[in-house]
Amino acid sequence: MIALFGYVIAVHAALVFAKRDAWPFSTVGVFLESGNEYRPLSSPRFVGVDAAGQEHAIDPRAWSPVSDRTLGTWWLMNRWKLTDADKDAALAFLLRKAQAPRAPFAIAPNWYSVDVTPPPAPPPAAIRVLLVTRVPAEKVANGAEISEVMAQFPR
């Protein structure tokens, strides 16, 4: 038992000194990269689109039990593998989730979320996936970010 304990400590120490990551000695997945306020960060954002074509924030609790961050990660990892029909099916499902009524405060926000719950918006007629890129220093200074449409349903 002491040998196993010593082995685990030795491996962990070697990984720390080598600045390497190896399971089960890995970091928490929420904080995968080191911070730099001038490095651009990109992430997907799912927004509702009303009949007039205006974008509205979707309450991230709509995706429950999946978090918006998990949904975004899934989209980034799998969008290349999906056919157009698969993307339409996935976005149609998400549109139905966004349109479904929810009891207020029935679902708690994520523990790491700093986003404010968006104001009520009309039920979306479409769903759009944006790739939002921002430089943290600029976002804090003036709210600047760039968004690019990745997908929409219905098209």
C-alpha positions as CSV (number, residue, x, y, z in Angstrom):
1,M,0.0,0.0,0.0
2,I,2.8,2.4,0.8
3,A,4.5,1.5,-2.5
4,L,1.3,2.5,-4.4
5,F,1.0,5.7,-2.5
6,G,4.6,6.5,-3.2
7,Y,4.2,5.7,-6.9
8,V,1.1,8.0,-7.2
9,I,3.0,10.9,-5.5
10,A,6.1,10.4,-7.7
11,V,4.0,10.4,-10.9
12,H,2.1,13.4,-9.8
13,A,5.3,15.3,-8.9
14,A,6.9,14.4,-12.2
15,L,3.8,15.7,-14.0
16,V,3.9,18.9,-12.0
17,F,7.6,19.5,-12.7
18,A,7.1,18.7,-16.4
19,K,4.0,20.9,-16.6
20,R,2.2,18.0,-18.2
21,D,-1.4,16.9,-17.8
22,A,-2.3,13.2,-17.6
23,W,-5.4,11.4,-16.4
24,P,-6.2,10.9,-13.5
25,F,-3.9,13.8,-12.6
26,S,-5.7,16.2,-14.8
27,T,-7.0,19.7,-14.3
28,V,-10.6,20.7,-14.1
29,G,-12.1,20.9,-17.6
30,V,-13.7,24.3,-17.0
31,F,-10.3,26.0,-16.8
32,L,-8.4,24.4,-19.7
33,E,-6.3,27.4,-20.8
34,S,-4.2,30.0,-19.2
35,G,-5.6,33.5,-19.2
36,N,-4.4,36.3,-21.3
37,E,-6.6,39.4,-21.6
38,Y,-5.4,40.1,-25.2
39,R,-5.9,36.6,-26.6
40,P,-9.1,36.3,-28.7
41,L,-11.6,33.7,-27.3
42,S,-14.3,32.2,-29.4
43,S,-17.4,30.3,-28.4
44,P,-20.7,29.4,-29.9
45,R,-23.9,31.2,-28.9
46,F,-27.4,30.0,-29.6
47,V,-29.8,32.8,-30.2
48,G,-33.5,32.9,-31.1
49,V,-34.6,34.8,-34.2
50,D,-38.1,36.3,-34.3
51,A,-40.4,36.7,-37.3
52,A,-38.8,40.1,-38.1
53,G,-35.3,38.6,-38.2
54,Q,-34.2,40.2,-34.9
55,E,-31.9,38.1,-32.6
56,H,-32.8,37.5,-29.0
57,A,-30.9,35.8,-26.2
58,I,-32.3,32.4,-25.2
59,D,-32.4,31.7,-21.5
60,P,-29.6,29.1,-21.0
61,R,-31.9,27.2,-18.7
62,A,-33.8,26.2,-21.8
63,W,-31.2,23.5,-22.6
64,S,-31.6,21.8,-19.2
65,P,-30.4,19.4,-18.1
66,V,-27.4,20.3,-20.4
67,S,-25.7,23.6,-19.8
68,D,-25.2,26.1,-22.5
69,R,-21.4,25.6,-22.2
70,T,-21.7,21.9,-22.7
71,L,-24.0,22.4,-25.6
72,G,-21.5,24.8,-27.2
73,T,-18.7,22.4,-26.7
74,W,-20.7,19.6,-28.3
75,W,-21.5,21.8,-31.3
76,L,-17.9,22.8,-31.8
77,M,-16.7,19.2,-31.6
78,N,-19.4,17.7,-33.8
79,R,-20.5,20.2,-36.4
80,W,-18.0,18.9,-38.9
81,K,-19.2,15.4,-38.6
82,L,-22.9,16.2,-39.0
83,T,-24.6,16.2,-42.4
84,D,-26.9,19.1,-43.2
85,A,-29.9,16.9,-42.3
86,D,-28.3,16.0,-39.0
87,K,-27.7,19.7,-38.2
88,D,-31.3,20.6,-39.1
89,A,-32.5,17.8,-36.8
90,A,-30.3,19.0,-33.9
91,L,-31.3,22.6,-34.4
92,A,-35.0,21.7,-34.7
93,F,-34.8,19.9,-31.4
94,L,-33.1,23.0,-29.8
95,L,-35.6,25.3,-31.3
96,R,-38.4,23.3,-29.7
97,K,-36.6,23.4,-26.4
98,A,-36.2,27.2,-26.7
99,Q,-39.9,27.6,-27.6
100,A,-41.1,25.5,-24.7
101,P,-42.6,27.4,-21.8
102,R,-40.7,27.1,-18.5
103,A,-41.7,27.8,-15.0
104,P,-39.7,30.8,-13.7
105,F,-36.7,29.8,-11.5
106,A,-37.5,26.1,-12.0
107,I,-33.9,25.4,-13.1
108,A,-30.9,26.8,-11.3
109,P,-28.1,28.5,-13.3
110,N,-24.7,26.8,-13.5
111,W,-22.4,27.4,-10.6
112,Y,-19.7,29.0,-12.8
113,S,-22.2,31.2,-14.8
114,V,-21.7,34.9,-14.6
115,D,-24.3,35.6,-17.3
116,V,-27.5,37.4,-16.3
117,T,-30.7,35.7,-17.3
118,P,-31.9,37.5,-20.4
119,P,-35.1,39.5,-20.4
120,P,-38.2,37.6,-21.7
121,A,-38.3,37.6,-25.5
122,P,-41.0,36.4,-27.9
123,P,-40.9,32.7,-28.8
124,P,-38.3,32.3,-31.5
125,A,-39.4,31.4,-35.0
126,A,-35.8,30.2,-35.8
127,I,-32.6,29.4,-34.0
128,R,-29.2,30.6,-35.1
129,V,-25.8,29.5,-34.0
130,L,-23.2,32.3,-33.8
131,L,-19.4,32.0,-33.4
132,V,-18.7,34.9,-31.0
133,T,-15.1,36.1,-30.8
134,R,-13.9,38.6,-28.2
135,V,-10.7,39.9,-26.7
136,P,-11.3,40.0,-22.9
137,A,-9.6,43.4,-22.5
138,E,-11.7,45.0,-25.2
139,K,-14.9,43.3,-24.1
140,V,-14.4,44.7,-20.6
141,A,-13.4,48.2,-21.9
142,N,-16.2,48.7,-24.5
143,G,-18.2,45.5,-24.9
144,A,-16.7,44.7,-28.3
145,E,-17.2,41.3,-29.8
146,I,-17.6,39.9,-33.3
147,S,-20.1,37.3,-34.3
148,E,-20.3,35.1,-37.4
149,V,-23.3,32.9,-38.3
150,M,-22.4,29.2,-38.2
151,A,-25.9,27.7,-38.8
152,Q,-29.6,28.5,-38.7
153,F,-32.8,26.5,-38.6
154,P,-35.0,26.9,-40.5
155,R,-32.7,28.3,-43.1
